[in-house]
Amino acid sequence: MASQAGQGEWFCARAWAQVLGERGQLDEALAVLAPYVATGWWPATRAQAELLENWGRASEAIALTRPHAAAGGQALEFFARLLARHGGAAEAFELLSTGIEDWVLATALVDVAEVAGLDHEAARLLSEHVPDDHRCDSPWCCGGGLDADTALGLLARIRERQGRTDEAIALLHTRHITSVNSRDQLADLLARNSRLDELREYAAIEVHGHATQRLAEVLEERGDVEGAIALYRRLDGTVAGGSNAACELAQLLARHGRGGEAVEVMRAQADAHPGDDWTLHTLAGLCLDQGRPEHGLAHLDELKDARGGEEEWDLFWIRLPLIVASSGPDAALQQASAHPEGDSAYAAEHIAQVLHNAGRTEEAIGLLDRHLPAHRADMASYFISLYMIDHAVELLQQHDPRPTAQWSGTWSSEPPF
């Protein structure tokens, strides 16, 4: 790794510098990063600043990154947070306030405001970005800037920590986009403040099911498992809320020793949505966890029969771990080789995994070698598992021809060498 670090391999350089730092060889680590930092490339500067801060040399990290903050964006966010962690929260707040149109910087502003004791000023700035006559109907509405819904969420965070919980709740009720990354800020706020009656009312109208999920989490944490399960059940016993709700209910049941019921929940979901691979993967995983691979195979057999005996590889490979669990790896490999798509590059990944799990890693490598450059990273990981590091490095350093770049801008995430 040391030799690669000196030959323009940025990721090796970063990793080697971290290793040296952990050994206490601080000057040597800085020397490894120095050629990259000298180019003015921000990722290298950030990496060195992180190492300096970790070594208790925050003032040097601040001095190193300060010139980059003027560029705004990620560099300003990093610098401001660094500054705030080391006694400069007021200055960091002032710097971020000039870039509040950027939602990333606005988020950092709210975090820094708490440290700086400037919640009131942050709330004022955010309020200016909550117009009465516009609500985004998608996360991309405002071109990546600070949209009204994000501003509402950030303002609600401030109101909650100011103890103005009712105002925070009222703000969040006005959002157009309620859930981000499968979490609902209002549901989390209500749960955090033990306002379960309001959370239950909100769950009844929230269309994504994330409020129901949060309420179920709270009830489970409080020992009311039956209450949590009931949230997902209709009067006729079927699951309300679609595939995600069925998966959440199945996982809840499995956590509490009711694996048979969990399998039945996902089996019913798979019946209702024939061929849905996400549902089938979930069902297969549950069957494996519960030691019931034959249940998963039976459903796949029924689906195959319904399709006239045809089963594309996208569905067939779900069988492989189930066959291994019920009949052993040789049976799985035999069926895979007999499949019409068993010789394809995309099938090789799954067959190689069966071989590797069976302790036949050399065979897995040989299989993937016939399909390079596909699955190069998987093949390298198998070399590493055999402690054949040089082979892995050599493989990963091979580069495929790339199309000529069309963009004429100057920013790049690529190392400068």
C-alpha positions in Angstrom: 0.0 0.0 0.0 2.9 2.4 0.8 4.3 2.0 -2.7 0.9 2.5 -4.4 0.4 5.6 -2.3 3.5 7.2 -3.8 2.4 6.4 -7.4 -0.7 8.5 -7.5 -3.1 6.0 -6.1 -5.2 8.3 -3.9 -7.2 5.7 -2.0 -4.1 3.9 -1.1 -2.5 7.2 0.0 -5.5 8.0 2.2 -5.6 4.6 3.8 -1.8 4.5 4.3 -1.9 7.9 6.0 -4.6 6.7 8.3 -2.5 3.6 9.2 0.6 5.8 9.9 -1.5 8.1 12.0 -2.8 5.2 14.1 0.8 4.2 14.6 1.6 7.7 15.9 3.8 8.5 12.8 2.2 11.8 12.3 4.8 13.5 10.1 5.1 10.5 7.9 1.3 10.5 7.4 1.3 14.2 6.5 4.1 13.6 4.0 2.0 10.9 2.2 -0.9 13.3 1.7 1.3 16.4 1.0 1.6 15.9 -2.8 -2.2 15.6 -3.1 -2.9 18.6 -0.9 -0.4 20.7 -2.8 -2.6 20.5 -5.9 -5.4 22.3 -4.1 -7.7 19.3 -4.5 -10.4 19.5 -1.8 -10.9 15.8 -0.9 -7.1 15.6 -0.1 -7.3 18.8 2.0 -10.3 17.5 3.9 -8.6 14.1 4.6 -5.6 15.9 6.0 -7.7 18.2 8.1 -9.6 15.2 9.5 -6.3 13.6 10.5 -5.0 16.8 12.1 -8.2 17.2 14.1 -8.1 13.6 15.3 -4.5 14.2 16.5 -5.6 17.2 18.5 -4.2 19.8 16.1 -7.5 21.5 15.3 -5.9 24.9 14.8 -3.8 23.6 11.9 -6.9 21.9 10.4 -8.8 25.2 10.5 -5.9 27.1 8.9 -5.6 24.4 6.2 -9.3 24.4 5.2 -10.1 28.1 5.7 -9.1 29.2 2.1 -11.4 26.5 0.7 -14.4 27.7 2.5 -14.8 30.6 0.1 -15.8 28.1 -2.6 -19.0 27.3 -0.6 -20.7 24.0 -0.8 -19.1 20.9 0.9 -15.9 22.8 1.7 -17.8 25.5 3.6 -20.0 23.0 5.4 -17.0 21.1 6.6 -15.1 24.2 7.6 -18.0 25.6 9.5 -18.7 22.5 11.4 -14.9 22.1 12.2 -14.8 25.7 13.4 -17.9 25.3 15.6 -16.5 22.2 17.2 -13.5 24.2 18.4 -14.9 27.4 19.8 -15.7 29.3 16.6 -19.5 28.6 16.4 -20.4 32.3 16.1 -18.1 32.8 13.1 -19.3 29.5 11.6 -22.9 30.7 11.9 -22.1 34.0 10.1 -20.3 32.2 7.3 -23.2 29.7 6.8 -25.8 32.4 6.9 -24.5 33.7 3.6 -25.2 30.4 1.9 -28.6 29.5 3.4 -30.0 29.0 -0.1 -28.1 25.7 -0.2 -30.1 23.1 1.9 -26.9 21.4 3.0 -25.5 24.7 4.4 -28.9 25.5 5.9 -28.9 22.2 7.7 -25.4 22.9 9.0 -26.6 26.4 10.1 -29.3 24.9 12.3 -26.8 22.5 13.9 -24.2 25.3 14.5 -26.9 27.7 15.8 -27.5 25.3 18.8 -23.9 25.5 19.7 -23.7 29.2 19.1 -26.9 30.0 21.0 -28.3 31.7 17.9 -31.5 29.7 17.5 -33.6 32.9 17.3 -31.5 34.3 14.4 -31.5 31.0 12.6 -35.3 30.8 12.9 -35.6 34.3 11.4 -33.5 33.4 8.4 -35.4 30.2 7.8 -38.8 31.9 8.1 -37.9 34.0 5.1 -37.7 30.8 3.0 -41.2 29.6 3.9 -43.4 31.5 1.3 -47.1 31.3 1.6 -47.7 30.9 -2.1 -45.5 27.9 -3.0 -45.0 24.3 -1.9 -42.7 21.9 -3.8 -44.3 18.8 -5.2 -41.0 16.9 -5.5 -37.5 17.0 -3.8 -36.1 18.5 -7.1 -38.6 21.4 -7.4 -36.3 24.1 -6.3 -33.2 23.0 -8.2 -31.3 21.6 -5.2 -31.7 24.8 -3.2 -33.5 25.4 0.0 -37.1 24.4 -0.7 -40.0 25.4 1.5 -40.6 21.9 3.0 -36.9 21.6 4.0 -37.0 25.0 5.6 -40.1 24.0 7.5 -38.4 20.9 8.8 -35.4 22.8 9.9 -37.5 25.5 11.5 -39.5 22.8 13.4 -36.2 21.4 14.8 -35.4 24.8 16.2 -38.9 25.3 17.7 -38.8 21.8 19.3 -35.5 22.5 21.1 -36.7 25.9 22.1 -39.5 24.0 23.9 -42.2 25.3 21.5 -43.3 21.8 20.5 -46.9 22.9 19.5 -45.4 25.3 17.0 -43.1 22.7 15.6 -46.0 20.3 15.2 -48.1 22.9 13.5 -45.3 23.7 11.1 -44.8 20.1 10.1 -48.5 19.6 9.4 -48.2 22.2 6.6 -45.5 20.3 4.6 -46.3 18.9 1.1 -43.5 16.2 1.2 -43.8 14.5 4.5 -41.3 11.7 4.4 -37.6 11.7 3.6 -35.5 8.5 3.4 -38.5 6.5 4.8 -38.7 8.6 7.9 -41.4 11.1 8.9 -40.1 14.1 11.0 -43.6 14.8 12.5 -44.0 11.1 13.5 -40.6 11.1 15.1 -41.3 14.4 16.9 -44.6 13.1 18.3 -43.0 9.8 19.4 -40.1 11.6 21.0 -42.5 13.8 23.1 -44.8 10.8 24.0 -47.8 12.3 22.2 -49.1 8.9 21.2 -52.7 9.9 20.7 -51.7 12.5 18.2 -49.3 10.0 16.5 -52.1 7.5 16.2 -54.4 10.1 14.6 -51.6 11.1 12.2 -50.9 7.5 11.4 -54.5 7.1 10.3 -54.1 9.7 7.5 -50.4 9.5 6.6 -50.3 7.8 3.3 -46.7 6.4 3.2 -47.1 4.3 6.4 -44.1 5.8 8.1 -46.1 7.2 11.0 -47.7 3.7 11.5 -44.2 2.2 11.5 -43.0 4.8 14.1 -46.0 4.2 16.4 -45.4 0.4 16.1 -41.8 0.9 17.1 -42.8 2.9 20.2 -45.4 0.3 21.3 -42.9 -2.5 20.8 -40.3 -0.6 22.9 -42.9 -0.2 25.7 -43.7 -4.0 25.6 -47.0 -3.7 23.9 -46.2 -6.2 21.1 -49.9 -7.1 20.5 -50.7 -3.4 20.1 -47.9 -3.0 17.6 -49.1 -6.0 15.6 -52.7 -4.8 15.6 -51.6 -1.6 13.8 -50.8 -3.6 10.7 -53.9 -5.8 10.8 -57.3 -5.2 9.2 -60.5 -6.6 10.8 -60.3 -9.6 8.4 -56.8 -10.3 9.5 -55.1 -9.1 6.3 -52.3 -6.6 6.3 -53.1 -2.9 5.8 -50.5 -0.7 4.1 -49.0 -2.7 1.2 -45.7 -4.5 0.8 -43.6 -2.3 3.2 -46.1 -2.7 6.0 -46.2 -6.5 5.4 -42.5 -6.7 5.7 -42.4 -4.6 8.8 -45.1 -6.8 10.4 -43.3 -10.0 9.4 -40.1 -8.7 11.0 -41.9 -7.7 14.1 -43.5 -11.2 14.4 -40.1 -12.9 13.8 -38.5 -10.8 16.5 -40.9 -12.1 19.0 -40.7 -15.8 18.2 -43.6 -16.0 15.8 -41.7 -17.0 12.7 -44.5 -19.2 11.3 -46.8 -16.2 11.3 -44.1 -14.0 9.8 -43.7 -16.5 6.9 -47.4 -16.6 6.3 -47.6 -12.8 6.2 -45.0 -12.7 3.4 -46.4 -15.7 1.7 -49.8 -13.9 1.4 -48.0 -10.8 0.1 -46.2 -12.9 -2.5 -49.4 -14.5 -3.6 -51.0 -11.0 -4.0 -48.1 -9.7 -6.0 -46.8 -12.7 -8.1 -43.2 -12.4 -9.3 -42.4 -9.3 -7.2 -38.7 -10.0 -6.6 -38.4 -7.8 -3.5 -41.3 -9.6 -1.8 -39.8 -13.0 -2.9 -36.4 -12.1 -1.5 -38.0 -11.1 1.8 -40.0 -14.3 1.9 -36.9 -16.4 1.1 -34.9 -14.7 3.8 -37.6 -15.3 6.4 -37.9 -19.0 5.4 -34.1 -19.4 5.8 -34.1 -17.6 9.2 -36.9 -19.8 10.4 -35.3 -23.0 9.1 -38.1 -23.5 6.6 -36.4 -23.4 3.2 -38.9 -25.8 1.8 -41.7 -23.2 2.3 -39.9 -20.7 0.1 -39.1 -23.3 -2.6 -42.8 -24.4 -2.6 -43.9 -20.9 -3.4 -41.3 -20.5 -6.1 -42.4 -23.8 -7.6 -46.0 -22.6 -7.7 -45.0 -19.4 -9.4 -43.0 -21.3 -11.9 -45.9 -23.6 -12.7 -48.2 -20.6 -13.2 -45.8 -19.3 -15.8 -45.8 -22.5 -17.8 -42.6 -23.9 -16.2 -40.5 -20.9 -17.2 -38.3 -19.1 -14.6 -35.9 -16.4 -15.6 -32.6 -16.1 -13.7 -33.8 -12.9 -11.9 -36.2 -15.2 -10.0 -34.3 -18.5 -10.1 -31.3 -17.2 -8.2 -33.6 -16.6 -5.2 -33.7 -20.4 -5.0 -30.0 -20.9 -4.5 -29.6 -20.3 -0.8 -32.9 -22.2 -0.2 -31.6 -25.2 -2.1 -28.3 -25.0 -0.3 -30.2 -25.1 3.1 -32.5 -27.9 2.1 -30.3 -30.1 -0.1 -26.7 -28.8 0.0 -24.5 -26.7 -2.3 -24.0 -29.5 -4.9 -27.7 -29.6 -5.6 -27.8 -25.8 -5.9 -24.9 -25.8 -8.3 -26.4 -28.6 -10.4 -29.7 -26.8 -10.8 -27.9 -23.6 -11.6 -25.7 -25.2 -14.3 -28.9 -26.7 -15.9 -30.6 -23.3 -16.1 -30.7 -21.8 -19.6 -29.0 -18.6 -18.3 -26.5 -20.5 -16.0 -23.5 -19.7 -18.3 -24.2 -15.9 -18.3 -22.0 -13.3 -16.7 -24.9 -12.1 -14.5 -25.5 -15.7 -13.2 -21.8 -16.1 -12.4 -22.0 -13.7 -9.5 -24.6 -15.8 -7.7 -23.0 -19.2 -8.5 -19.7 -17.9 -7.3 -21.3 -16.9 -4.0 -22.5 -20.5 -3.6 -19.0 -21.9 -4.3 -17.4 -19.4 -1.9 -19.9 -20.2 0.9 -19.1 -23.9 0.4 -15.4 -23.3 0.9 -14.7 -23.6 -2.8 -13.3 -20.1 -3.3 -10.7 -21.1 -5.9 -13.5 -22.4 -8.1 -15.5 -19.2 -7.6 -12.5 -17.2 -8.7 -12.1 -19.4 -11.8 -15.7 -18.9 -12.7 -15.6 -15.2 -12.4 -12.3 -15.1 -14.3 -14.2 -16.3 -17.4 -16.5 -13.4 -17.3 -14.1 -10.4 -16.7 -14.4 -7.5 -16.5 -17.8 -8.2 -15.0 -17.7 -8.8 -11.2 -14.1 -7.7 -10.9 -14.7 -6.4 -7.3 -16.3 -9.7 -6.2 -13.3 -11.6 -7.6 -10.9 -9.3 -5.8 -12.8 -9.9 -2.5 -12.4 -13.6 -3.0 -8.6 -13.2 -3.5 -8.5 -11.2 -0.3 -10.4 -13.9 1.6 -7.5 -16.3 0.5 -4.9 -13.7 1.6 -3.8 -13.2 -2.0 -3.7 -9.5 -1.7 -1.3 -8.9 -4.6 -3.7 -10.6 -6.9 -6.5 -8.5 -5.7 -4.6 -5.2 -6.1 -3.5 -6.2 -9.6 -7.0 -7.0 -10.6 -8.5 -3.7 -9.2 -5.8 -1.6 -10.9 -6.9 -2.8 -14.3 -8.9 -0.1 -16.0 -11.6 -0.5 -18.6 -11.7 2.0 -21.5 -13.9 5.0 -20.6 -15.9 7.1 -23.0 -14.7 10.6 -23.6 -16.1 13.0 -21.0 -18.6 15.5 -22.5 -18.8 17.9 -19.5 -16.4 20.9 -19.8 -16.5 22.1 -16.2 -13.5 22.2 -13.8 -14.8 20.3 -10.7 -13.9 16.7 -10.4 -14.0 14.0 -7.7 -11.1 12.2 -9.4 -7.7 12.4 -7.8 -5.4 15.1 -9.4 -2.8 12.6 -10.5 
